[in-house]
Amino acid sequence: MKTYLALIIILIFIKFSFSQEEIKIDYNNPIAYFEVFLGYSGVNFEGLSLGYTGNYQKGNNLFTFRNLYIASKNVNRNRGLSKAFLFPAYINGNSLNEYGLLYGKRFVYDGSSLSLSAGISSNTLINRYKIEGLKYREKEHYIGVPFEINYKFFKKDKNRFRLFYGLIPIGRPTAFSRSFGFKLYGNFGKVTHVGFGFNYSFGFHKIYN
């Protein structure tokens, strides 16, 4: 009886050990991150660009949702104020708003990544003007082909998340991290624009062991 009981305990222990090992081997964090970016666009529409993206990667396939807003200079605004401050010059001028879905490839290196994506977008161009002192606004909708190239830098190894510019570590080592980098972006359509800017994101940027 004691022999049978010992065998049962050994079998349970072996099964539990293998189950724990399988959990450790099979578990991987996803690759998903949220990004904001700021830049300047030109070509057919020139202005200050502000946008955000939501990203999910499977294998080396990258799926992206992007919202981009471009504000052109307000030519009717006070010139002295426009020279003294950057952002007031772009308030209540013409604008371009884009919502796009993009697909591409992302290549992950030790502590950086390169991605190239393109897709389809819905765009709204807003033109503002004055006639005899009265303000008018016209909207125009069109379909475009958005694209972007990103190069990002992030942590190489899983470690503790840090607050206050990396000074205070909290919690256990985690795959969650911040990243920063550069973005070349644009859209081909009735109104074509190309821009360059800086991106900042947080989430899971690669698979950590």
Protein Blocks (a to p, Z undefined) as FASTA:
>chain_A
ZZmmmmmmmmmmmmmmmmmmmmmmmpccddddddddddddehjbgcddddddddddehja
ccdddddddddddfkbcfklmmmpmklmmgoiacddddddddddddddfkbccddddddd
dddddddddeehiacdddddddddddddddddddfbdcdddeehhlacghjddfbdcddd
ddddddddfbdcddddddddedjfbdcZZ
